[in-house]
Amino acid sequence: MRKALMSLIMAATVMTPIAAEAQMRDRGEARSQRAESRSESRAERQSQRSEARVQRQAVRAERQSSRAERQSARQQAPAAQPVAVAQRERGNRGDRNRGDSGRRGSIYPQAWQGNPNDPARQRYERLERQNQYRYGTREQRRDIRQDRREDRRESRQDRREDRRDWRRDRRDDRRDWRQDRRADRRDWRNDWNRGWRNDRRYDWNSWRYRNRHIYRMPAYYSPYRNHRYSRFSIGFLLEPLFYSNRYWLNDPYQYRLPHAPAGTQWVRYYNDVLLVDVYSGEVVDVIYDFFW
């Protein structure tokens, strides 16, 4: 019976590191799979955003081409407008001077064709050129103002879309970063070996009996006035004030406790000591009645 028990113990001691190694390998594979899935999702989001940017650029090019067509049409249109203006001016003058037999509307243009030095013809042509200049610049200025308004509106829209894409990218990056941190904390919490109590370096119980004065702490004052002692088990979520820096154990090895991993702290809670995740408040490890 004793030989069988010893063989079982030896087999268990041999199989323990093998199981731990297999468990670590499985966790490493899970981490790599999560990293690959996150990278694939990130690449897919980036491709979608690049396609959206290409579509916006195509729309922008189409707008620019339509604007160029409008500008060319506007440049061609004023060539026929001064004729209508001149006819309107001649008609107005003929109507105003109808009592003068309508000479300026009918007789003078026919006579001016053979006499270019006529002062009346020169005065009429000068007036026509002034009307043509004024009419053309007014139209051009209106077109320029309209084009500028369209350019400003499109530039504001493009900047708005770029800012929206930038905010979306930043939100996605923060979400991925939080997921990575949660996964990493979950992994190291699972990797946290609670078998440290079997290590002789952390034999806090015998060290406490030899150094009682170290474990005699002053009275504990709860951060909440009406709070009473209750035992917190592993996995319990604490309020932030319970693991504030006023309750930290700055030198855990002084009490023969292992070093706290990154993101955790050994915290005093009444006469208990807790290993707490300072990001989420989750209790990772606990020792009851640690202090006197």
Steps between C-alpha positions, in 0.01 A plus 500: 500500500779739587683420174183564299446833677859605434470405132180707472670800663799468265272472197306808613823698545614396151167579334457841668766689297384325182142615559618850585708511182204384291280759665753774426523381140122512463493852643775608262306361205184678618693827528640460148153424363357808671784713361440364148125563521560855627751569221258362238212714630728806512615437141138456388400831661794675340408362156141616544615847597742517207215404265284774652783751450537392135127547449516846655790590275302382197204712606734794554650455150150482353408824675813668370428386143140628521629829636748527213219433252288772658789743487565425132130545424498830687808618310332423168164651590604870545610516133136517390382708792649837396305485170177467694614780727580723204165424341326573827691827536418597141136411549486705819657795331263468206206493736628798692573697183196393307401865480821553302376264227702216659824603336721347765315171480474467122672767287828547688609136502460483124695826449777393743592205286668730243627764743702351788622842616154626579497633863158354566618156385812523714292605800259210439781246465662630819172463685454153358849398612433633849173310522667187369786532756268562787262223404777248443687575825180481701424156363858389547506625857176322577640181349823538697309553824284197429805286422671616818193418705490154346872450565466605863198277549677201345820565697299519824323178411832328420657619826192385689523155343874481568445593866222242521732233358777606738268479801374161384857375460592628846193336656582171330863519611397571859249215491765262364747621762246442779420155367870418489547621856199303622624188324850546640370557853275199465797293385733602779221456756457149370879460504524629857631204695336476838741224589749763620393407852700178462817698432721525807599856409140610563435310823323800650337297778823395671653841427205662673548295814866601511428869424170582663564873520506533120146368469355718776332771296312810619124506498340465158267782394258412225470750213122480541344607828228234530702212358557191713744218451402231251723234350593564139575189298696460178320656202315758709497858363598771748413865505795724402541649849573158649818466294618860501870560567444565871430123541788370285781285640802677357742220592320164468813295568523660842197282581639212290254555216595453133549799276172633354488474117454808286154650542442348845568600861498331836237685703411488866132445581447494879716202607494340154736560209372503142671493163285739294498591135523881520333544157185300561495454881485121473641296787768266361623344822411531870641400841261522796614603849843599371560779754459479878 
